[in-house]
Amino acid sequence: MNEVPKTSGEIHIERLMQELDPGSERYRVLDVAKRFKSSWVELGEQLLLVNREKLFSHWGYSSFEEYCSREVRIKKPTAEKLTLAYRYLEKEEPALLARKGELKPLPDFRSIDLLRQAREEQNFPPEEFDALRAAVIEQDRSLPTIRKQFREVTDARKEPDQTLAENCKMALSAARRLATILREVPDLSHAHDDNLTQLTTDLENRLAALMPVTATEAR
């Protein structure tokens, strides 16, 4: 059977590991990072430790983000999701953490992070949170399914003005793109320029009335 080619990130990590003491904390984090796909819980735990103890500064990095990007080769949003997901399991699902040594893998860290958001940021009603938790932990639903279920709840709870503002923002962006594209088409009649300009202005005013800060950023 042919071996799966190693990624540049895996090669980078292995080279670093060759220069380190196998008993060191730095080596241990890299070893876990190399097995990231099958061991996200361990990596989340190790990264949380690195960040809490500021170990990255002892290893020559100015920030946790720089350490993750240059040494472990994961982006800042991924590192945040990993550490937040692990901390959530530690706090809310200790029994699930106890399963990490079993052959059956734990849920995707992104699914766990959505569960965390539902609890800590979105304040899902108990019934809806329980349904999402069951899908993540008990039913082992796929990440796309969890994302869809999460969005359905959050979209249903949006204020009408918030939804309208998002629609206006998308329409404004589309109108501006259309105006830019039309300017690049030679020998095209400009009979509709005034209508397009008026549409853009109307959308800007509507968005400003709904969400002043967003409207300012969109300009």
C-alpha positions as CSV (number, residue, x, y, z in Angstrom):
1,M,0.0,0.0,0.0
2,N,1.4,3.4,-1.0
3,E,2.0,5.8,1.9
4,V,0.1,9.1,2.0
5,P,2.6,11.9,1.1
6,K,3.5,14.1,4.1
7,T,2.4,17.7,4.0
8,S,4.9,20.6,4.3
9,G,3.6,21.3,7.8
10,E,4.3,17.7,8.9
11,I,7.8,17.8,7.4
12,H,8.4,21.1,9.1
13,I,7.3,19.7,12.5
14,E,9.3,16.6,12.2
15,R,12.5,18.6,11.4
16,L,11.9,20.7,14.5
17,M,11.3,17.6,16.6
18,Q,14.7,16.2,15.6
19,E,16.4,19.2,17.2
20,L,14.5,18.9,20.5
21,D,14.7,16.9,23.7
22,P,11.9,14.2,23.4
23,G,11.2,14.7,27.0
24,S,10.5,18.4,26.7
25,E,7.1,20.1,26.7
26,R,7.9,21.8,23.4
27,Y,8.6,18.3,21.8
28,R,5.4,16.9,23.3
29,V,3.2,19.7,21.8
30,L,4.7,19.2,18.3
31,D,4.2,15.4,18.6
32,V,0.5,16.0,19.3
33,A,0.3,18.6,16.6
34,K,1.6,16.0,14.1
35,R,-1.3,13.7,15.0
36,F,-3.8,16.6,15.0
37,K,-6.5,15.0,12.9
38,S,-6.9,12.0,15.2
39,S,-6.0,13.8,18.4
40,W,-7.5,17.3,18.4
41,V,-8.4,17.0,22.1
42,E,-4.8,16.5,23.1
43,L,-3.7,19.4,20.9
44,G,-6.3,21.6,22.4
45,E,-5.2,20.7,25.9
46,Q,-1.5,21.3,25.0
47,L,-2.2,24.6,23.3
48,L,-4.2,25.8,26.3
49,L,-1.2,25.0,28.5
50,V,1.2,26.8,26.2
51,N,-1.0,29.9,26.1
52,R,-1.8,29.9,29.9
53,E,1.9,29.4,30.9
54,K,3.2,31.7,28.2
55,L,5.6,28.9,27.2
56,F,5.9,30.3,23.6
57,S,7.9,33.2,25.0
58,H,10.6,30.8,26.3
59,W,10.8,29.3,22.8
60,G,11.5,32.5,21.0
61,Y,8.0,33.7,20.0
62,S,6.5,37.1,20.7
63,S,2.9,35.8,20.9
64,F,0.8,32.7,21.0
65,E,-0.5,33.4,17.5
66,E,3.1,33.6,16.1
67,Y,3.9,30.3,17.8
68,C,0.9,28.6,16.4
69,S,1.4,29.9,12.9
70,R,5.2,29.4,12.6
71,E,5.8,26.3,14.7
72,V,2.6,24.2,15.0
73,R,1.5,25.5,11.6
74,I,-2.2,26.2,12.4
75,K,-4.0,29.5,11.9
76,K,-5.2,31.7,14.7
77,P,-8.9,30.9,14.3
78,T,-8.2,27.2,14.4
79,A,-6.0,27.6,17.5
80,E,-8.8,29.6,19.2
81,K,-11.5,27.0,18.3
82,L,-9.3,24.2,19.6
83,T,-8.6,25.8,22.9
84,L,-12.1,27.0,23.4
85,A,-13.5,23.6,22.5
86,Y,-11.2,21.8,24.9
87,R,-12.0,24.3,27.7
88,Y,-15.7,23.7,27.0
89,L,-15.4,20.0,27.3
90,E,-13.3,20.4,30.5
91,K,-16.0,22.5,32.0
92,E,-19.3,21.1,30.6
93,E,-18.5,17.5,29.4
94,P,-15.9,15.9,31.6
95,A,-17.4,12.5,31.0
96,L,-16.8,13.0,27.2
97,L,-13.2,13.9,27.8
98,A,-12.7,10.7,29.7
99,R,-13.5,8.9,26.4
100,K,-10.5,10.4,24.6
101,G,-8.5,7.2,24.9
102,E,-11.2,5.0,23.2
103,L,-11.0,3.9,19.6
104,K,-14.1,5.9,18.7
105,P,-13.1,9.5,17.9
106,L,-14.7,12.4,19.8
107,P,-16.8,14.9,17.8
108,D,-15.1,17.3,15.5
109,F,-13.7,20.3,17.5
110,R,-15.7,22.7,15.2
111,S,-18.9,21.0,16.2
112,I,-17.9,21.3,19.9
113,D,-17.2,25.0,19.4
114,L,-20.6,25.5,17.9
115,L,-22.1,23.8,21.0
116,R,-20.0,26.1,23.1
117,Q,-21.3,29.1,21.2
118,A,-24.8,27.9,21.6
119,R,-24.3,27.8,25.4
120,E,-22.0,30.7,26.1
121,E,-22.7,33.3,23.3
122,Q,-26.1,32.6,21.8
123,N,-27.9,31.6,24.9
124,F,-29.9,28.9,23.2
125,P,-33.2,28.0,25.0
126,P,-32.8,24.7,26.9
127,E,-34.9,22.6,24.4
128,E,-32.9,23.8,21.4
129,F,-29.6,23.5,23.2
130,D,-30.4,19.9,24.2
131,A,-31.3,19.0,20.6
132,L,-28.0,20.5,19.4
133,R,-26.0,18.7,22.1
134,A,-27.7,15.4,21.2
135,A,-26.8,15.9,17.6
136,V,-23.1,16.6,18.4
137,I,-22.4,14.2,21.2
138,E,-25.0,11.4,21.2
139,Q,-25.9,11.1,17.5
140,D,-22.4,12.0,16.1
141,R,-23.9,14.1,13.3
142,S,-21.5,15.5,10.6
143,L,-20.1,19.0,10.9
144,P,-22.3,20.3,8.0
145,T,-25.4,19.0,9.7
146,I,-24.4,20.6,13.0
147,R,-23.7,23.9,11.2
148,K,-27.1,23.8,9.5
149,Q,-28.9,23.1,12.8
150,F,-27.0,25.9,14.5
151,R,-27.8,28.4,11.8
152,E,-31.5,27.5,11.8
153,V,-31.8,28.4,15.5
154,T,-29.7,31.5,15.3
155,D,-31.5,32.8,12.1
156,A,-34.9,32.2,13.7
157,R,-33.9,34.3,16.7
158,K,-32.6,37.3,14.7
159,E,-34.4,40.6,15.1
160,P,-36.3,41.6,11.9
161,D,-34.1,44.7,11.5
162,Q,-30.9,42.7,11.8
163,T,-32.0,40.4,8.9
164,L,-33.1,43.4,6.8
165,A,-29.8,45.1,7.4
166,E,-27.9,42.0,6.3
167,N,-30.0,41.8,3.1
168,C,-29.5,45.5,2.4
169,K,-25.7,45.1,2.9
170,M,-25.6,42.2,0.4
171,A,-27.8,44.1,-2.1
172,L,-25.6,47.2,-1.8
173,S,-22.5,45.2,-2.4
174,A,-24.1,43.6,-5.5
175,A,-25.2,47.0,-6.9
176,R,-21.7,48.4,-6.5
177,R,-20.1,45.4,-8.2
178,L,-22.6,45.8,-11.1
179,A,-21.8,49.5,-11.5
180,T,-18.0,48.6,-11.6
181,I,-18.5,45.9,-14.1
182,L,-20.7,48.0,-16.4
183,R,-18.1,50.8,-16.5
184,E,-15.7,48.2,-18.0
185,V,-18.1,47.2,-20.9
186,P,-17.3,49.3,-24.0
187,D,-20.0,50.9,-26.1
188,L,-22.7,50.2,-23.6
189,S,-25.6,52.7,-23.3
190,H,-25.5,54.5,-20.0
191,A,-29.3,55.1,-19.9
192,H,-29.6,53.2,-16.7
193,D,-26.8,54.9,-14.8
194,D,-29.1,57.2,-12.9
195,N,-31.3,54.4,-11.8
196,L,-28.3,52.4,-10.6
197,T,-26.9,55.4,-8.8
198,Q,-30.3,56.1,-7.1
199,L,-30.6,52.4,-6.1
200,T,-27.1,52.5,-4.5
201,T,-28.0,55.7,-2.6
202,D,-31.3,54.3,-1.4
203,L,-29.6,51.2,-0.1
204,E,-26.9,53.2,1.6
205,N,-29.6,55.4,3.4
206,R,-31.6,52.3,4.4
207,L,-28.6,50.6,5.8
208,A,-27.5,53.7,7.6
209,A,-30.9,53.9,9.3
210,L,-30.8,50.3,10.4
211,M,-27.1,49.9,11.3
212,P,-25.1,53.1,11.3
213,V,-21.8,51.5,12.1
214,T,-22.1,48.8,9.5
215,A,-23.2,51.4,6.9
216,T,-20.1,53.5,7.6
217,E,-17.8,50.4,7.2
218,A,-19.5,49.5,4.0
219,R,-18.5,52.8,2.3
